[in-house]
Amino acid sequence: MAFVPIYILILGITIVIDYFAGICIENAKGKQRKVFLIVSLIANISVLCIFKYFNFLNDNFSFLMHGFGLSNPIPYLSILLPIGLSFHTFQAMSYTIEVYRGNQKAEKHFGVYSLYVMFYPQLVAGPIERPQNLLHQFREKHNFEYFRIVEGLKLILWGFFKKLVVADRLALYVNAVYNNAEHHSGFSFFVATVFFAFQIYCDFSAYSDIAIGVAKVMGFHLMTNFNRPYFARNVAEFWKRWHISLSTWFKDYLYISLGGNKVSIPKWYFNLFLVFFISGLWHGANWTYIIWGALNGFYLIFANISSPAREKFNAFIGLNNIPVLSRCVQIIVTFMLICFAWIFFRANNVDDAFIIIKKISTLNGPLFIENPSKMIYCLVSIGLLFIIEYKREYYKGNVSFFNSKNWIIRNISYASLVIIILLFGVFDGGQFIYFQF
């Protein structure tokens, strides 16, 4: 509404349709249940197609028509993409699907259902919740709990640190390099790609941390959305740790509906590829996102096909006899594969992506350093993040100075974090995805 007030009607209309669809699905019998579900899904997907994909599809249709020497008579739409449309649309669809499957009772209270779709902490950036986890919490009494509120505020603070101090600072270097594909060296693109891997992780996971923290302060529990994905030892594990609410959404509602792995091997591979292809399209209406998704699907298929050969190779060189080394190699290889895919995700277009890949393959040329102090800052912030994440991954605890039993050390640590956020985030001109200070 801050940008286009009338856009609130998009939420209003889909909420009304899905609210009545849920009740109708629960009361109907036989094929009528599926009819109401289809009506609900068509309504939600249509909104996505119009606002997010219409011009993309129209542009590709124009390209196809041009190949036959024809012009496209369909005009382009001058519309803005409503903030968070993909997130609350998927959350709404999960409700009607779960009611259809019999896993959730239809919500009769219109206000409670509306709150499920419009719950403000996770409305624009997730996590994408399921009705079984969230709806019942709106009917429960939430008392004041000091320790729960403190934990929520800590999570919010950590989210702001990752977003404003780490992600937005890394973005300055990444944008400077990636927005000038012709003018930078392969070494610069290699560094920028690694920076982007941490930028996008800190960006998206920070939004989830803030959302989960805000909800926790009010007494609500939201699902974990990121679980230190760069410590994954293979791509399959990475997707169990990255954007968990989205990956499980595709798994439960698309992958399993297609048959999952309970089908022939060729069909199984097709299911994997299709899910990641659509996942790429969900992230953005651009071929770069589609290639990124397809590439991740290819990783999983190739990993399954090559698994016996890789096991024999690891046994031959004795890698399995050194668990720590084996784990490090697997983590590094997985990280590099993910970084390669991130090139397509970040590149402005497909042509730029291939130029960047070609340059990185040579790793020649000087490293772009606009400001040495900023480069040092980026490296230090990544190092600090790695240390904190490493301890949480392998020691199952918080960073000691943030969790110290000494209240003086603990409070000084959090006060320092607040000051850092203000100095390097807010006052220095942060750049949120949705808003800019």
C-alpha positions as a Markdown table, in Angstrom:
| # | Residue | x | y | z |
|---|---|---|---|---|
| 1 | Met | 0.0 | 0.0 | 0.0 |
| 2 | Ala | 3.0 | 2.3 | 0.6 |
| 3 | Phe | 3.7 | 2.2 | -3.2 |
| 4 | Val | 0.3 | 1.4 | -4.8 |
| 5 | Pro | -2.6 | 1.6 | -2.3 |
| 6 | Ile | -5.0 | -0.3 | -4.5 |
| 7 | Tyr | -2.7 | -3.3 | -4.4 |
| 8 | Ile | -4.2 | -4.2 | -1.0 |
| 9 | Leu | -7.1 | -5.5 | -3.1 |
| 10 | Ile | -4.9 | -8.3 | -4.4 |
| 11 | Leu | -4.5 | -9.6 | -0.9 |
| 12 | Gly | -8.2 | -9.0 | -0.1 |
| 13 | Ile | -9.6 | -10.8 | -3.1 |
| 14 | Thr | -7.3 | -13.9 | -2.8 |
| 15 | Ile | -8.1 | -14.1 | 1.0 |
| 16 | Val | -11.8 | -14.1 | 0.3 |
| 17 | Ile | -11.5 | -16.7 | -2.4 |
| 18 | Asp | -9.3 | -19.0 | -0.4 |
| 19 | Tyr | -11.3 | -18.6 | 2.8 |
| 20 | Phe | -14.5 | -19.7 | 1.1 |
| 21 | Ala | -12.7 | -22.4 | -0.9 |
| 22 | Gly | -11.4 | -23.9 | 2.3 |
| 23 | Ile | -14.9 | -24.2 | 3.8 |
| 24 | Cys | -16.3 | -25.5 | 0.5 |
| 25 | Ile | -13.5 | -28.1 | 0.2 |
| 26 | Glu | -14.2 | -29.4 | 3.7 |
| 27 | Asn | -18.0 | -29.6 | 3.2 |
| 28 | Ala | -18.0 | -31.0 | -0.3 |
| 29 | Lys | -17.6 | -34.6 | -1.3 |
| 30 | Gly | -16.1 | -36.5 | -4.2 |
| 31 | Lys | -14.9 | -34.6 | -7.2 |
| 32 | Gln | -16.4 | -31.3 | -5.9 |
| 33 | Arg | -13.6 | -31.1 | -3.4 |
| 34 | Lys | -11.0 | -31.1 | -6.2 |
| 35 | Val | -13.0 | -28.5 | -8.2 |
| 36 | Phe | -12.9 | -26.0 | -5.3 |
| 37 | Leu | -9.2 | -26.7 | -4.8 |
| 38 | Ile | -8.6 | -26.0 | -8.5 |
| 39 | Val | -10.5 | -22.8 | -8.3 |
| 40 | Ser | -8.4 | -21.6 | -5.4 |
| 41 | Leu | -5.1 | -22.6 | -7.0 |
| 42 | Ile | -6.1 | -21.0 | -10.3 |
| 43 | Ala | -7.0 | -17.7 | -8.5 |
| 44 | Asn | -3.6 | -17.6 | -6.7 |
| 45 | Ile | -1.5 | -18.7 | -9.7 |
| 46 | Ser | -3.3 | -16.3 | -12.0 |
| 47 | Val | -2.3 | -13.4 | -9.7 |
| 48 | Leu | 1.3 | -14.5 | -9.8 |
| 49 | Cys | 1.2 | -14.9 | -13.6 |
| 50 | Ile | -0.3 | -11.5 | -14.2 |
| 51 | Phe | 2.0 | -9.5 | -11.9 |
| 52 | Lys | 5.2 | -11.5 | -12.0 |
| 53 | Tyr | 5.3 | -13.4 | -15.3 |
| 54 | Phe | 3.0 | -11.7 | -17.8 |
| 55 | Asn | 5.6 | -9.4 | -19.3 |
| 56 | Phe | 8.3 | -12.1 | -19.1 |
| 57 | Leu | 6.1 | -14.5 | -21.1 |
| 58 | Asn | 5.1 | -11.7 | -23.4 |
| 59 | Asp | 8.7 | -10.8 | -24.1 |
| 60 | Asn | 9.6 | -14.4 | -25.0 |
| 61 | Phe | 6.5 | -14.6 | -27.2 |
| 62 | Ser | 7.6 | -11.4 | -29.0 |
| 63 | Phe | 11.1 | -13.0 | -29.5 |
| 64 | Leu | 9.4 | -16.1 | -30.9 |
| 65 | Met | 7.1 | -14.1 | -33.2 |
| 66 | His | 10.1 | -12.0 | -34.4 |
| 67 | Gly | 11.8 | -15.2 | -35.5 |
| 68 | Phe | 8.9 | -15.8 | -37.9 |
| 69 | Gly | 9.0 | -12.2 | -39.1 |
| 70 | Leu | 5.8 | -11.3 | -37.2 |
| 71 | Ser | 5.0 | -8.7 | -34.6 |
| 72 | Asn | 3.4 | -9.3 | -31.2 |
| 73 | Pro | 0.0 | -7.7 | -30.9 |
| 74 | Ile | -0.2 | -8.2 | -27.1 |
| 75 | Pro | 0.7 | -5.1 | -25.2 |
| 76 | Tyr | 3.0 | -5.0 | -22.2 |
| 77 | Leu | 1.5 | -4.2 | -18.7 |
| 78 | Ser | 2.8 | -1.2 | -16.9 |
| 79 | Ile | 2.6 | -2.7 | -13.4 |
| 80 | Leu | 4.7 | -3.0 | -10.3 |
| 81 | Leu | 5.3 | -6.4 | -8.7 |
| 82 | Pro | 3.5 | -6.3 | -5.3 |
| 83 | Ile | 5.9 | -6.8 | -2.4 |
| 84 | Gly | 6.1 | -10.3 | -1.1 |
| 85 | Leu | 3.5 | -11.7 | -3.6 |
| 86 | Ser | 5.3 | -15.0 | -4.1 |
| 87 | Phe | 5.5 | -15.6 | -0.4 |
| 88 | His | 2.0 | -15.0 | 0.7 |
| 89 | Thr | 0.6 | -16.6 | -2.4 |
| 90 | Phe | 2.4 | -19.9 | -1.6 |
| 91 | Gln | 1.3 | -19.6 | 2.0 |
| 92 | Ala | -2.3 | -19.2 | 0.9 |
| 93 | Met | -2.0 | -22.2 | -1.4 |
| 94 | Ser | -0.6 | -24.4 | 1.3 |
| 95 | Tyr | -3.8 | -23.8 | 3.3 |
| 96 | Thr | -6.2 | -25.0 | 0.7 |
| 97 | Ile | -4.0 | -27.9 | -0.2 |
| 98 | Glu | -3.8 | -29.0 | 3.4 |
| 99 | Val | -7.5 | -28.7 | 3.9 |
| 100 | Tyr | -8.0 | -30.8 | 0.7 |
| 101 | Arg | -5.7 | -33.4 | 2.0 |
| 102 | Gly | -7.5 | -33.6 | 5.3 |
| 103 | Asn | -4.5 | -32.4 | 7.3 |
| 104 | Gln | -6.1 | -29.1 | 8.4 |
| 105 | Lys | -9.6 | -28.1 | 9.4 |
| 106 | Ala | -11.1 | -25.2 | 7.4 |
| 107 | Glu | -10.8 | -22.0 | 9.4 |
| 108 | Lys | -14.3 | -20.6 | 10.0 |
| 109 | His | -13.2 | -17.3 | 11.5 |
| 110 | Phe | -12.5 | -14.9 | 8.6 |
| 111 | Gly | -10.3 | -12.6 | 10.7 |
| 112 | Val | -8.1 | -15.5 | 11.9 |
| 113 | Tyr | -7.6 | -16.8 | 8.4 |
| 114 | Ser | -6.8 | -13.3 | 7.1 |
| 115 | Leu | -4.2 | -13.0 | 9.8 |
| 116 | Tyr | -2.7 | -16.3 | 8.7 |
| 117 | Val | -2.1 | -14.8 | 5.2 |
| 118 | Met | -1.2 | -11.3 | 6.4 |
| 119 | Phe | 0.8 | -12.1 | 9.6 |
| 120 | Tyr | 3.2 | -9.1 | 9.2 |
| 121 | Pro | 6.6 | -10.6 | 10.4 |
| 122 | Gln | 6.8 | -13.0 | 7.6 |
| 123 | Leu | 4.4 | -11.5 | 5.0 |
| 124 | Val | 7.0 | -10.2 | 2.6 |
| 125 | Ala | 10.0 | -12.5 | 2.9 |
| 126 | Gly | 8.9 | -15.7 | 4.7 |
| 127 | Pro | 9.3 | -18.2 | 6.2 |
| 128 | Ile | 6.4 | -19.6 | 4.2 |
| 129 | Glu | 4.4 | -21.2 | 7.0 |
| 130 | Arg | 2.0 | -24.1 | 7.0 |
| 131 | Pro | -1.5 | -23.8 | 8.5 |
| 132 | Gln | -0.9 | -26.6 | 11.0 |
| 133 | Asn | 1.9 | -24.7 | 12.6 |
| 134 | Leu | 0.5 | -21.2 | 12.6 |
| 135 | Leu | -3.3 | -21.1 | 12.6 |
| 136 | His | -3.8 | -22.6 | 16.1 |
| 137 | Gln | -1.3 | -20.1 | 17.6 |
| 138 | Phe | -3.7 | -17.3 | 16.8 |
| 139 | Arg | -6.3 | -18.8 | 19.1 |
| 140 | Glu | -3.8 | -19.3 | 22.0 |
| 141 | Lys | -3.1 | -17.0 | 24.8 |
| 142 | His | 0.4 | -15.6 | 24.8 |
| 143 | Asn | 1.6 | -14.4 | 28.2 |
| 144 | Phe | 4.6 | -12.2 | 28.9 |
| 145 | Glu | 7.7 | -14.3 | 29.1 |
| 146 | Tyr | 10.9 | -12.5 | 29.8 |
| 147 | Phe | 13.4 | -15.0 | 28.4 |
| 148 | Arg | 11.3 | -15.7 | 25.3 |
| 149 | Ile | 11.3 | -11.9 | 24.5 |
| 150 | Val | 15.0 | -11.6 | 25.1 |
| 151 | Glu | 15.7 | -14.5 | 22.8 |
| 152 | Gly | 13.5 | -12.9 | 20.2 |
| 153 | Leu | 15.2 | -9.6 | 20.5 |
| 154 | Lys | 18.6 | -11.3 | 20.2 |
| 155 | Leu | 17.5 | -13.0 | 17.0 |
| 156 | Ile | 16.3 | -9.6 | 15.6 |
| 157 | Leu | 19.6 | -8.0 | 16.5 |
| 158 | Trp | 21.6 | -10.8 | 14.8 |
| 159 | Gly | 19.3 | -10.5 | 11.7 |
| 160 | Phe | 20.0 | -6.8 | 11.5 |
| 161 | Phe | 23.7 | -7.4 | 11.8 |
| 162 | Lys | 23.7 | -9.9 | 9.0 |
| 163 | Lys | 21.6 | -7.8 | 6.7 |
| 164 | Leu | 22.9 | -4.3 | 7.3 |
| 165 | Val | 26.5 | -4.8 | 8.4 |
| 166 | Val | 27.5 | -7.9 | 6.3 |
| 167 | Ala | 25.1 | -8.3 | 3.3 |
| 168 | Asp | 24.8 | -4.7 | 2.4 |
| 169 | Arg | 28.5 | -4.0 | 2.7 |
| 170 | Leu | 29.3 | -7.0 | 0.5 |
| 171 | Ala | 26.7 | -5.8 | -2.0 |
| 172 | Leu | 28.6 | -2.7 | -2.7 |
| 173 | Tyr | 31.6 | -4.7 | -4.1 |
| 174 | Val | 29.4 | -7.3 | -5.8 |
| 175 | Asn | 27.3 | -4.7 | -7.6 |
| 176 | Ala | 30.3 | -2.7 | -8.7 |
| 177 | Val | 31.8 | -5.8 | -10.3 |
| 178 | Tyr | 28.7 | -7.6 | -11.6 |
| 179 | Asn | 27.1 | -4.5 | -13.1 |
| 180 | Asn | 30.2 | -4.0 | -15.4 |
| 181 | Ala | 30.8 | -7.5 | -16.8 |
| 182 | Glu | 33.0 | -6.2 | -19.6 |
| 183 | His | 35.4 | -4.2 | -17.5 |
| 184 | His | 36.5 | -6.5 | -14.7 |
| 185 | Ser | 39.0 | -9.4 | -14.5 |
| 186 | Gly | 38.3 | -13.1 | -13.8 |
| 187 | Phe | 40.0 | -12.8 | -10.4 |
| 188 | Ser | 37.6 | -9.9 | -9.5 |
| 189 | Phe | 34.6 | -11.9 | -10.6 |
| 190 | Phe | 35.8 | -14.9 | -8.5 |
| 191 | Val | 36.0 | -12.7 | -5.4 |
| 192 | Ala | 32.7 | -11.0 | -6.2 |
| 193 | Thr | 31.0 | -14.4 | -6.6 |
| 194 | Val | 32.2 | -15.7 | -3.3 |
| 195 | Phe | 31.2 | -12.4 | -1.7 |
| 196 | Phe | 27.7 | -12.7 | -3.3 |
| 197 | Ala | 27.3 | -16.2 | -1.9 |
| 198 | Phe | 27.7 | -14.7 | 1.6 |
| 199 | Gln | 25.7 | -11.6 | 0.7 |
| 200 | Ile | 22.6 | -13.5 | -0.4 |
| 201 | Tyr | 22.8 | -15.9 | 2.5 |
| 202 | Cys | 23.1 | -13.0 | 5.0 |
| 203 | Asp | 20.4 | -11.1 | 3.1 |
| 204 | Phe | 17.7 | -13.8 | 3.0 |
| 205 | Ser | 18.5 | -15.5 | 6.3 |
| 206 | Ala | 18.6 | -12.1 | 8.1 |
| 207 | Tyr | 15.0 | -11.4 | 7.0 |
| 208 | Ser | 14.0 | -14.8 | 8.4 |
| 209 | Asp | 15.9 | -14.2 | 11.6 |
| 210 | Ile | 14.1 | -10.8 | 12.0 |
| 211 | Ala | 10.7 | -12.3 | 11.2 |
| 212 | Ile | 11.2 | -15.3 | 13.6 |
| 213 | Gly | 12.5 | -13.0 | 16.3 |
| 214 | Val | 9.6 | -10.5 | 16.0 |
| 215 | Ala | 7.1 | -13.3 | 16.1 |
| 216 | Lys | 8.8 | -14.8 | 19.1 |
| 217 | Val | 8.7 | -11.5 | 21.0 |
| 218 | Met | 4.9 | -11.6 | 20.5 |
| 219 | Gly | 4.7 | -15.3 | 21.6 |
| 220 | Phe | 4.5 | -17.0 | 18.1 |
| 221 | His | 6.7 | -19.7 | 16.8 |
| 222 | Leu | 7.8 | -19.7 | 13.2 |
| 223 | Met | 9.7 | -22.5 | 11.5 |
| 224 | Thr | 13.5 | -22.3 | 11.0 |
| 225 | Asn | 14.3 | -21.2 | 7.5 |
| 226 | Phe | 18.1 | -21.4 | 7.2 |
| 227 | Asn | 20.4 | -23.9 | 9.0 |
| 228 | Arg | 24.0 | -22.9 | 8.1 |
| 229 | Pro | 23.7 | -24.1 | 4.5 |
| 230 | Tyr | 27.3 | -23.5 | 3.6 |
| 231 | Phe | 28.4 | -26.3 | 5.9 |
| 232 | Ala | 26.4 | -28.8 | 3.7 |
| 233 | Arg | 28.5 | -31.7 | 2.4 |
| 234 | Asn | 26.5 | -32.1 | -0.8 |
| 235 | Val | 23.9 | -30.2 | -2.9 |
| 236 | Ala | 21.0 | -32.3 | -1.6 |
| 237 | Glu | 22.0 | -31.4 | 2.0 |
| 238 | Phe | 22.4 | -27.8 | 1.0 |
| 239 | Trp | 18.7 | -27.7 | -0.1 |
| 240 | Lys | 17.7 | -29.2 | 3.3 |
| 241 | Arg | 19.4 | -26.3 | 5.0 |
| 242 | Trp | 18.7 | -23.4 | 2.5 |
| 243 | His | 15.3 | -21.6 | 2.5 |
| 244 | Ile | 13.8 | -24.6 | 4.2 |
| 245 | Ser | 10.2 | -23.4 | 4.1 |
| 246 | Leu | 10.4 | -23.0 | 0.3 |
| 247 | Ser | 12.2 | -26.2 | -0.4 |
| 248 | Thr | 9.9 | -28.3 | 1.7 |
| 249 | Trp | 6.9 | -26.5 | 0.1 |
| 250 | Phe | 8.1 | -27.7 | -3.4 |
| 251 | Lys | 8.8 | -31.1 | -2.0 |
| 252 | Asp | 5.4 | -31.6 | -0.3 |
| 253 | Tyr | 3.2 | -30.0 | -2.9 |
| 254 | Leu | 4.9 | -30.5 | -6.2 |
| 255 | Tyr | 7.6 | -33.1 | -6.0 |
| 256 | Ile | 5.5 | -35.7 | -4.0 |
| 257 | Ser | 2.5 | -34.9 | -6.2 |
| 258 | Leu | 4.5 | -35.8 | -9.2 |
| 259 | Gly | 5.4 | -39.1 | -7.7 |
| 260 | Gly | 8.7 | -38.1 | -6.0 |
| 261 | Asn | 11.1 | -41.0 | -6.1 |
| 262 | Lys | 8.4 | -43.6 | -6.1 |
| 263 | Val | 8.5 | -43.9 | -9.8 |
| 264 | Ser | 10.9 | -45.1 | -12.5 |
| 265 | Ile | 14.4 | -43.6 | -12.5 |
| 266 | Pro | 13.9 | -41.5 | -15.6 |
| 267 | Lys | 10.6 | -40.1 | -14.2 |
| 268 | Trp | 12.3 | -39.5 | -10.9 |
| 269 | Tyr | 15.1 | -37.5 | -12.6 |
| 270 | Phe | 12.4 | -35.6 | -14.5 |
| 271 | Asn | 10.6 | -34.8 | -11.3 |
| 272 | Leu | 13.8 | -33.4 | -9.7 |
| 273 | Phe | 14.6 | -31.3 | -12.7 |
| 274 | Leu | 11.1 | -29.9 | -13.1 |
| 275 | Val | 10.8 | -28.9 | -9.4 |
| 276 | Phe | 14.1 | -27.0 | -9.5 |
| 277 | Phe | 13.2 | -25.5 | -12.9 |
| 278 | Ile | 10.0 | -24.1 | -11.4 |
| 279 | Ser | 11.8 | -23.1 | -8.2 |
| 280 | Gly | 14.1 | -21.0 | -10.4 |
| 281 | Leu | 11.1 | -19.4 | -12.1 |
| 282 | Trp | 9.6 | -18.7 | -8.6 |
| 283 | His | 12.6 | -16.6 | -7.7 |
| 284 | Gly | 12.3 | -14.3 | -10.6 |
| 285 | Ala | 10.9 | -13.8 | -14.1 |
| 286 | Asn | 14.2 | -14.0 | -15.9 |
| 287 | Trp | 16.1 | -16.8 | -17.8 |
| 288 | Thr | 19.0 | -16.4 | -15.4 |
| 289 | Tyr | 16.9 | -17.6 | -12.5 |
| 290 | Ile | 15.5 | -20.5 | -14.6 |
| 291 | Ile | 19.0 | -21.6 | -15.5 |
| 292 | Trp | 20.1 | -21.3 | -11.9 |
| 293 | Gly | 17.2 | -23.6 | -10.8 |
| 294 | Ala | 17.8 | -26.1 | -13.7 |
| 295 | Leu | 21.5 | -26.2 | -12.8 |
| 296 | Asn | 20.7 | -27.2 | -9.2 |
| 297 | Gly | 18.4 | -29.8 | -10.5 |
| 298 | Phe | 21.2 | -31.1 | -12.7 |
| 299 | Tyr | 23.5 | -31.2 | -9.7 |
| 300 | Leu | 21.2 | -33.5 | -7.8 |
| 301 | Ile | 20.6 | -35.8 | -10.8 |
| 302 | Phe | 24.4 | -36.0 | -11.6 |
| 303 | Ala | 25.2 | -36.6 | -7.9 |
| 304 | Asn | 22.8 | -39.6 | -7.9 |
| 305 | Ile | 24.2 | -41.1 | -11.1 |
| 306 | Ser | 27.8 | -40.6 | -10.1 |
| 307 | Ser | 27.5 | -41.7 | -6.5 |
| 308 | Pro | 28.9 | -45.3 | -7.0 |
| 309 | Ala | 31.9 | -43.9 | -9.0 |
| 310 | Arg | 32.6 | -41.2 | -6.4 |
| 311 | Glu | 32.5 | -43.7 | -3.6 |
| 312 | Lys | 35.0 | -46.0 | -5.3 |
| 313 | Phe | 37.3 | -43.0 | -6.1 |
| 314 | Asn | 37.2 | -41.8 | -2.5 |
| 315 | Ala | 38.0 | -45.3 | -1.3 |
| 316 | Phe | 40.8 | -45.7 | -3.8 |
| 317 | Ile | 42.6 | -42.5 | -2.7 |
| 318 | Gly | 41.9 | -43.2 | 1.0 |
| 319 | Leu | 39.8 | -40.1 | 1.6 |
| 320 | Asn | 37.2 | -41.9 | 3.6 |
| 321 | Asn | 39.9 | -42.9 | 6.1 |
| 322 | Ile | 40.4 | -39.3 | 7.1 |
| 323 | Pro | 37.0 | -38.1 | 8.2 |
| 324 | Val | 37.9 | -34.4 | 8.8 |
| 325 | Leu | 39.7 | -34.1 | 5.5 |
| 326 | Ser | 36.8 | -35.8 | 3.7 |
| 327 | Arg | 34.3 | -33.5 | 5.3 |
| 328 | Cys | 36.3 | -30.4 | 4.4 |
| 329 | Val | 36.7 | -31.5 | 0.8 |
| 330 | Gln | 33.0 | -32.2 | 0.5 |
| 331 | Ile | 32.0 | -28.8 | 2.0 |
| 332 | Ile | 34.4 | -26.9 | -0.3 |
| 333 | Val | 33.3 | -28.8 | -3.4 |
| 334 | Thr | 29.7 | -28.2 | -2.6 |
| 335 | Phe | 30.3 | -24.5 | -1.9 |
| 336 | Met | 32.1 | -24.1 | -5.2 |
| 337 | Leu | 29.2 | -25.8 | -7.1 |
| 338 | Ile | 26.7 | -23.5 | -5.3 |
| 339 | Cys | 28.8 | -20.5 | -6.1 |
| 340 | Phe | 28.9 | -21.4 | -9.8 |
| 341 | Ala | 25.1 | -21.5 | -9.8 |
| 342 | Trp | 25.0 | -18.2 | -8.0 |
| 343 | Ile | 26.6 | -16.6 | -11.1 |
| 344 | Phe | 23.4 | -17.1 | -13.0 |
| 345 | Phe | 21.3 | -15.9 | -10.1 |
| 346 | Arg | 23.2 | -12.6 | -9.8 |
| 347 | Ala | 24.1 | -11.9 | -13.4 |
| 348 | Asn | 22.0 | -9.2 | -15.0 |
| 349 | Asn | 21.3 | -11.4 | -18.0 |
| 350 | Val | 22.4 | -14.7 | -19.6 |
| 351 | Asp | 25.0 | -13.1 | -21.8 |
| 352 | Asp | 26.7 | -11.5 | -18.8 |
| 353 | Ala | 26.7 | -14.8 | -17.0 |
| 354 | Phe | 28.6 | -16.5 | -19.7 |
| 355 | Ile | 31.1 | -13.7 | -20.0 |
| 356 | Ile | 31.7 | -13.9 | -16.2 |
| 357 | Ile | 32.1 | -17.7 | -16.4 |
| 358 | Lys | 34.6 | -17.3 | -19.2 |
| 359 | Lys | 36.6 | -14.7 | -17.3 |
| 360 | Ile | 36.6 | -16.7 | -14.0 |
| 361 | Ser | 37.9 | -19.8 | -15.9 |
| 362 | Thr | 41.1 | -17.8 | -16.6 |
| 363 | Leu | 41.4 | -16.0 | -13.3 |
| 364 | Asn | 43.6 | -13.4 | -14.9 |
| 365 | Gly | 43.8 | -9.7 | -14.5 |
| 366 | Pro | 44.2 | -7.5 | -11.5 |
| 367 | Leu | 41.8 | -7.6 | -8.5 |
| 368 | Phe | 39.4 | -4.7 | -8.4 |
| 369 | Ile | 39.8 | -2.8 | -5.2 |
| 370 | Glu | 38.1 | 0.5 | -5.1 |
| 371 | Asn | 38.8 | 1.1 | -1.4 |
| 372 | Pro | 41.3 | -1.2 | 0.5 |
| 373 | Ser | 39.6 | -0.5 | 3.8 |
| 374 | Lys | 36.2 | -1.7 | 2.5 |
| 375 | Met | 37.8 | -4.8 | 1.1 |
| 376 | Ile | 39.4 | -5.6 | 4.5 |
| 377 | Tyr | 36.0 | -4.9 | 6.1 |
| 378 | Cys | 34.3 | -7.4 | 3.8 |
| 379 | Leu | 36.9 | -10.1 | 4.6 |
| 380 | Val | 36.7 | -9.5 | 8.3 |
| 381 | Ser | 32.9 | -9.6 | 8.3 |
| 382 | Ile | 33.0 | -12.9 | 6.4 |
| 383 | Gly | 35.6 | -14.3 | 8.8 |
| 384 | Leu | 33.6 | -13.3 | 11.8 |
| 385 | Leu | 30.4 | -14.8 | 10.3 |
| 386 | Phe | 32.3 | -18.0 | 9.6 |
| 387 | Ile | 33.6 | -18.3 | 13.1 |
| 388 | Ile | 30.2 | -17.8 | 14.7 |
| 389 | Glu | 28.5 | -20.2 | 12.2 |
| 390 | Tyr | 31.3 | -22.8 | 12.7 |
| 391 | Lys | 30.8 | -22.8 | 16.5 |
| 392 | Arg | 27.0 | -23.1 | 16.2 |
| 393 | Glu | 27.4 | -25.9 | 13.6 |
| 394 | Tyr | 29.9 | -28.1 | 15.4 |
| 395 | Tyr | 29.6 | -27.1 | 19.1 |
| 396 | Lys | 25.9 | -26.6 | 19.2 |
| 397 | Gly | 26.1 | -23.4 | 21.2 |
| 398 | Asn | 26.0 | -19.6 | 20.9 |
| 399 | Val | 29.1 | -17.5 | 20.6 |
| 400 | Ser | 30.5 | -17.3 | 24.1 |
| 401 | Phe | 30.7 | -13.5 | 24.5 |
| 402 | Phe | 27.0 | -13.2 | 23.4 |
| 403 | Asn | 26.1 | -16.0 | 25.8 |
| 404 | Ser | 28.4 | -15.3 | 28.6 |
| 405 | Lys | 27.2 | -15.9 | 32.2 |
| 406 | Asn | 28.9 | -12.6 | 33.1 |
| 407 | Trp | 26.1 | -10.1 | 32.5 |
| 408 | Ile | 28.6 | -7.2 | 32.0 |
| 409 | Ile | 30.4 | -9.0 | 29.1 |
| 410 | Arg | 27.0 | -10.1 | 27.7 |
| 411 | Asn | 25.5 | -6.7 | 27.7 |
| 412 | Ile | 28.7 | -5.0 | 26.4 |
| 413 | Ser | 28.7 | -7.5 | 23.5 |
| 414 | Tyr | 25.1 | -6.7 | 22.6 |
| 415 | Ala | 25.6 | -3.0 | 23.0 |
| 416 | Ser | 28.6 | -3.2 | 20.7 |
| 417 | Leu | 26.5 | -5.1 | 18.2 |
| 418 | Val | 23.9 | -2.3 | 18.3 |
| 419 | Ile | 26.6 | 0.4 | 17.7 |
| 420 | Ile | 28.1 | -1.6 | 14.8 |
| 421 | Ile | 24.6 | -1.9 | 13.2 |
| 422 | Leu | 24.0 | 1.8 | 13.6 |
| 423 | Leu | 27.4 | 2.9 | 12.3 |
| 424 | Phe | 27.8 | 0.5 | 9.4 |
| 425 | Gly | 24.2 | -0.2 | 8.6 |
| 426 | Val | 21.7 | 2.6 | 9.3 |
| 427 | Phe | 23.8 | 5.8 | 9.4 |
| 428 | Asp | 26.0 | 4.6 | 6.5 |
| 429 | Gly | 23.1 | 4.2 | 4.2 |
| 430 | Gly | 21.9 | 0.6 | 4.2 |
| 431 | Gln | 20.0 | -0.9 | 1.2 |
| 432 | Phe | 17.2 | -3.2 | 2.1 |
| 433 | Ile | 15.8 | -5.3 | -0.7 |
| 434 | Tyr | 12.4 | -3.6 | -0.2 |
| 435 | Phe | 13.2 | -0.3 | 1.4 |
| 436 | Gln | 16.2 | 2.1 | 1.4 |
| 437 | Phe | 17.2 | 4.3 | 4.3 |
